[in-house]
Amino acid sequence: MRDYLEAHSVEFDDRNIRQSTEARDELLALTGDLMVPFLIYGGRRVVGFDPEALDEIVRTYHAGAEAAAIR
């Protein structure tokens, strides 16, 4: 997912749950699980590598339709 977002010039916060207790705790609080990769854009959540969902997010991101940050 990281490579895909970078290839499409999408800025994001990369949080590593192996290196950061804070990131791990945040993911558990959001999902109740530690499944990665995990992306939140606006109200949309993508778990795992889902090209169709990512394509839609990339289009929305570049259109500037939402002000939410990608994390």
C-alpha positions in Angstrom: 0.0 0.0 0.0 2.9 2.4 0.8 4.4 1.9 -2.6 1.1 2.4 -4.3 0.4 5.6 -2.5 3.9 6.9 -3.2 3.6 6.0 -6.8 0.4 8.0 -7.1 1.8 11.0 -5.2 -0.5 10.7 -2.2 0.9 12.0 1.0 0.3 9.9 4.1 1.5 9.3 7.6 3.3 6.0 7.8 2.8 4.4 11.3 4.7 1.3 12.1 2.9 -0.8 14.8 6.1 -2.9 15.3 8.1 0.2 16.3 5.5 2.3 18.0 3.4 1.3 20.9 1.3 4.5 20.3 0.6 3.4 16.7 -0.3 -0.1 17.8 -2.6 1.2 20.5 -4.3 3.5 18.1 -4.9 0.8 15.5 -6.3 -1.5 18.2 -8.6 1.3 19.4 -9.8 1.9 15.8 -10.3 -1.6 14.6 -10.0 -4.0 17.6 -7.3 -5.8 15.6 -3.8 -5.4 14.4 -4.4 -6.1 10.7 -2.1 -4.2 8.4 -1.9 -2.4 6.0 -4.7 -0.2 7.2 -5.6 3.2 5.7 -8.1 5.8 6.8 -9.1 8.6 4.4 -11.9 10.7 5.5 -14.6 8.3 6.7 -13.3 5.5 4.4 -11.3 2.6 5.8 -9.2 0.2 3.7 -7.8 -3.0 5.2 -5.2 -4.9 3.2 -4.2 -4.1 -0.4 -7.4 -3.3 -2.2 -6.6 -1.7 -5.6 -10.1 -0.7 -6.4 -10.6 1.1 -3.1 -7.2 2.7 -3.4 -7.9 3.9 -6.9 -11.0 5.6 -5.6 -9.1 7.2 -2.8 -6.4 8.4 -5.1 -9.0 10.0 -7.4 -10.7 11.7 -4.5 -7.4 12.8 -3.0 -6.2 14.4 -6.2 -9.6 16.0 -6.9 -9.3 17.7 -3.5 -12.9 16.6 -2.7 -12.1 15.9 1.0 -10.1 17.9 3.5 -9.3 14.9 5.7 -5.7 13.8 5.9 -4.6 10.3 4.9 -3.1 8.4 7.7 
